[in-house]
Amino acid sequence: MRSRVNQRGFTLIEVVVAFAIFALSVGALYEITRDAMRRTGKADERARAWLTAESELAALRVRVTPWPPEESGVTPDGLEWRVQTSEHEFDTHRDGPWHAFDVAVRVKPKGSSGAEVLLRSVELAWVH
């Protein structure tokens, strides 16, 4: 019986081990990609919520006072927003035409209980 010293190719065990390593690597890459896409989607949703909150605050600033104590609505892309205003509490003279208001703008995805964005501001407005 002759022994083969110059053997070429891979054994079945080597092929199975290489395939297992390849499969684990592809699985890990898939999980990393899926997680990155999920995080990107959440970051995009949060950025849209911040932009909506800033837009609602800017829209309130250009309106004539008195501002309503609460307003709400839904954007075309499905973000629920709510603007709450109240007189700012401080110990100064309030007989002048300028009044300070606490404004809170809350934005969240429609029907969602989490991921709410809250923008707070103190606004100075001319009250007639």
Residue, then its C-alpha position, 0 to 999 in steps of 0.5 A: m500500500r502506498s502512502r500519498v505524500n503529495q496530496r492536493g485539495f481539502t479534506l471534508i472536515e476542512v471544508v465543513v469548518a470553513f463553511a461553518i466559519f463563513a456562515l457565522s461571519v455572514g450571520a454576525l454581519y447580518e445582525i450588525t447591519r440590521d441593528a444599524m438600520r434600526r438605529t438609523g430609522k430611530a435617529d431619523e424619526r427623532a430628528r423629524a420630531w425635533l424639527t416638528a417641535e421647532s416648527e410648532l414653536a416658530a409658528l406660535r411665535v408669529r401668532v397674535t396673543p393671547w395664545p391658547p393654553e393647549e393645541s394639538g394635531v398630527t403631521p402628514d407623516g404621522l407625528e402627533w404634536r401638542v403645544q401647551t402655554s401658560e403664564h410664566e411664574f415670576d415676581t415682577h411687575r405684570d402691568g406692562p404689555w410684555h408677558a412671559f409664557d412657558v411653552a412646552v412642545r411635545v412630539k411623538p410618533k402617532g399611536s406610540s407611547g415612547a420616544e417623545v420629544l419635549l421642547r421647552s421655552v420661555e417666550l416673551a410676547w406682547v399682550h394687547 
